[in-house]
Amino acid sequence: MDAERQERTTETIPLFPLQTVLLPGATLPLHLFEPRYRQLAVDLLTGTIPDRRFGIVAIRNSAVREVEHLDHVHGIGCTALLGESERLPDGRFDIITRGERRFRVLDIDNSRAPYLVGTVEWVDDAPLPPAAGRAVAGLRDAALSAHAAYCEAAWHRDSWAAPESETGPGALSYLLAADCLLPLADRQQLLEETQPLRRLRMVSRMLRREAGFLSKLRAVPAPPPELIQLGLPASLN
């Protein structure tokens, strides 16, 4: 084991497996109906889980009905910060979360709590090269142009806006992707990429591809099946 890996710290966080990918900076509404995830909401709201944070990981195979092992989920996930919440009369919860920090799942424990608990290590972006200024500017312009092309094909003009001009290249790719209905595989690929400039290239390519599909089909993107019910993503909760 090299010195860099030895210096990495690990933490234990609750895990919520979903059939979707949460990106840093993106908003994700969730409807919690299964008892173990109702308990997760209670623990988040009462401070049993500190900082109102938990981890979301994408399920590798939609046929899996019970996540028990590492190979059931993608290895890289994202922490979710609990924002607004509403407890319904029957004990279910509607909550709004926001993506924050990526992590790698090292271990999954299904015996410590009613919900899954994972041992994780944090995954941060690699630093930009010292002379990356010109490359950043070019890639930023290309990514913003691709985002505009997608949104003009997909949404009404007043339903989207370009990110703030001061948004850094690392966050920019995630914000652009969060506006668009990319396939799970694309979103997971973006989540796992730790080179900001490479991620900007990736999101530009993905958005141009999707904008081309929309223009050719002359149709707006339909939400994935799991987003139709109540406007919320399906989950194994």
C-alpha positions in Angstrom: 0.0 0.0 0.0 1.5 3.4 -1.0 1.9 6.3 1.3 -0.9 8.3 -0.3 -3.4 5.5 0.4 -2.2 5.1 3.9 -2.9 8.8 4.6 -6.5 8.5 3.5 -9.1 8.6 6.2 -12.3 6.6 6.3 -15.7 7.4 7.8 -18.9 5.5 8.4 -22.1 6.8 6.9 -25.6 5.6 6.3 -26.1 4.4 2.7 -29.2 4.7 0.5 -29.0 2.6 -2.7 -31.0 4.0 -5.6 -31.6 3.4 -9.3 -30.2 6.9 -10.0 -26.9 8.8 -9.5 -26.7 11.9 -7.3 -24.1 14.5 -8.5 -22.4 17.1 -6.4 -24.5 20.3 -6.4 -27.6 18.5 -7.8 -31.0 18.4 -6.0 -32.8 15.1 -5.5 -36.3 14.7 -4.0 -37.0 11.4 -2.3 -40.1 9.7 -1.1 -39.4 7.4 1.9 -41.9 4.8 2.5 -40.1 1.6 3.7 -39.7 1.5 7.5 -35.9 1.4 7.5 -35.7 4.6 5.5 -38.4 6.2 7.5 -36.0 5.5 10.4 -33.2 7.0 8.5 -35.1 10.2 8.1 -35.9 10.3 11.8 -32.3 9.7 12.7 -31.2 12.5 10.3 -33.8 15.0 11.7 -33.1 14.2 15.4 -29.3 14.4 15.2 -28.7 10.7 15.7 -26.9 11.0 12.4 -24.8 14.1 12.6 -24.9 16.9 10.0 -28.0 15.6 8.3 -25.9 13.8 5.8 -26.0 10.3 4.3 -24.6 8.6 1.2 -26.4 7.7 -2.1 -25.0 5.0 -4.3 -26.4 3.7 -7.6 -27.5 0.1 -7.9 -25.6 -1.7 -10.7 -28.5 -4.0 -11.7 -32.1 -2.9 -11.5 -33.0 -6.6 -11.0 -31.4 -6.6 -7.6 -34.1 -6.2 -5.0 -31.9 -6.3 -1.8 -28.5 -4.7 -1.7 -26.2 -6.7 0.5 -22.8 -6.7 -1.1 -20.3 -4.2 -2.6 -20.8 -5.7 -6.0 -24.5 -4.7 -5.9 -23.7 -1.0 -6.2 -21.3 1.2 -8.0 -18.2 1.9 -6.1 -18.4 5.7 -6.2 -21.3 7.5 -4.6 -22.1 11.0 -3.3 -23.2 12.4 0.1 -26.6 13.9 0.3 -27.5 16.8 2.6 -31.0 16.7 4.0 -32.8 20.0 3.3 -36.6 20.3 3.4 -38.6 17.5 4.8 -42.3 16.7 5.4 -43.6 13.8 7.5 -46.8 12.5 6.2 -49.7 11.3 8.5 -48.9 7.6 7.9 -45.2 8.1 8.7 -43.8 8.3 5.2 -41.5 11.2 4.4 -41.0 13.5 1.4 -37.5 15.0 1.6 -35.3 17.2 -0.6 -31.6 16.5 -0.7 -28.6 18.2 -2.3 -25.4 16.4 -3.5 -22.2 17.3 -1.8 -19.0 15.1 -1.7 -18.0 12.0 -3.6 -16.9 8.9 -1.8 -15.7 5.3 -2.5 -17.5 2.5 -0.8 -15.0 0.2 1.0 -17.5 -1.9 3.0 -21.2 -2.4 3.5 -22.7 -3.4 6.8 -26.4 -4.5 6.9 -26.5 -5.4 10.6 -25.5 -2.2 12.4 -28.7 -0.3 11.8 -32.1 -0.9 10.1 -30.6 0.8 7.0 -27.3 0.1 5.3 -24.1 1.6 6.7 -21.0 1.9 4.7 -17.3 2.5 5.4 -16.2 5.1 2.8 -13.1 7.1 1.8 -13.5 10.5 0.2 -12.8 11.1 -3.5 -11.7 14.6 -4.5 -10.7 16.1 -7.8 -7.1 16.2 -8.9 -5.6 19.7 -8.9 -5.6 21.6 -12.2 -2.3 21.9 -14.0 -0.6 25.2 -13.3 -0.9 26.5 -16.9 -4.5 25.3 -17.4 -6.1 28.8 -17.8 -6.5 28.8 -21.6 -7.7 25.2 -21.7 -10.2 25.9 -18.9 -11.6 28.9 -20.9 -12.0 26.9 -24.1 -13.6 23.9 -22.4 -15.9 26.0 -20.3 -17.2 27.8 -23.5 -17.7 24.4 -25.2 -19.5 23.0 -22.3 -21.8 26.0 -21.9 -22.6 25.9 -25.6 -23.5 22.2 -25.4 -25.7 22.9 -22.3 -27.5 25.7 -24.1 -28.1 23.5 -27.2 -29.5 20.7 -25.0 -31.7 23.0 -22.9 -33.1 24.9 -25.9 -34.1 21.5 -27.4 -35.5 20.1 -24.2 -37.0 22.9 -22.0 -38.9 26.1 -22.2 -36.5 29.1 -22.3 -37.6 30.4 -18.9 -37.1 27.0 -17.2 -33.3 27.0 -17.3 -30.3 29.3 -17.0 -26.5 29.0 -17.4 -24.5 28.6 -14.2 -22.9 31.7 -12.6 -19.8 32.9 -14.4 -17.6 32.3 -11.4 -18.4 28.6 -11.2 -15.1 26.7 -11.3 -14.5 23.9 -13.8 -14.9 21.1 -11.3 -18.4 22.1 -10.2 -19.4 23.4 -13.6 -19.6 19.9 -15.3 -21.9 18.7 -12.5 -24.2 21.7 -12.6 -24.5 21.3 -16.4 -25.3 17.6 -16.1 -27.7 18.1 -13.3 -30.0 20.2 -15.7 -30.2 17.3 -18.2 -31.8 13.9 -18.3 -28.6 11.9 -18.9 -28.6 8.1 -18.7 -27.5 6.6 -15.4 -24.3 5.2 -17.0 -23.3 8.7 -18.2 -24.0 10.3 -14.8 -22.0 7.6 -13.0 -19.1 8.1 -15.4 -19.2 11.8 -14.6 -19.3 11.1 -10.9 -16.3 8.9 -11.1 -14.1 11.2 -13.2 -11.6 13.1 -11.0 -9.9 15.2 -13.7 -12.0 18.4 -14.0 -11.0 19.3 -17.5 -11.6 15.7 -18.7 -15.0 15.8 -17.1 -15.9 19.1 -18.9 -15.0 17.4 -22.2 -17.2 14.4 -21.2 -20.2 16.5 -20.3 -19.9 18.5 -23.5 -19.8 15.4 -25.6 -22.8 13.9 -23.7 -24.9 17.0 -24.0 -24.2 17.5 -27.7 -25.1 13.9 -28.3 -28.4 14.2 -26.4 -29.2 17.5 -28.0 -28.7 15.9 -31.4 -31.1 13.1 -30.5 -33.8 15.6 -29.4 -33.5 17.7 -32.5 -33.6 14.7 -34.8 -36.6 13.2 -33.0 -38.3 16.6 -32.5 -39.3 15.5 -29.0 -38.6 16.5 -25.5 -36.9 14.0 -23.2 -39.3 11.8 -21.2 -38.4 11.3 -17.5 -37.1 7.8 -16.8 -39.9 5.4 -15.6 -38.8 5.8 -12.0 -39.3 9.6 -12.2 -42.9 9.5 -13.3 -44.5 8.3 -10.1 -44.9 11.4 -7.9 -42.0 13.0 -9.8 -39.6 11.0 -7.6 -36.9 8.5 -8.3 -37.7 4.9 -7.6 -35.7 3.4 -4.8 -35.4 0.2 -2.9 -36.4 2.0 0.3 
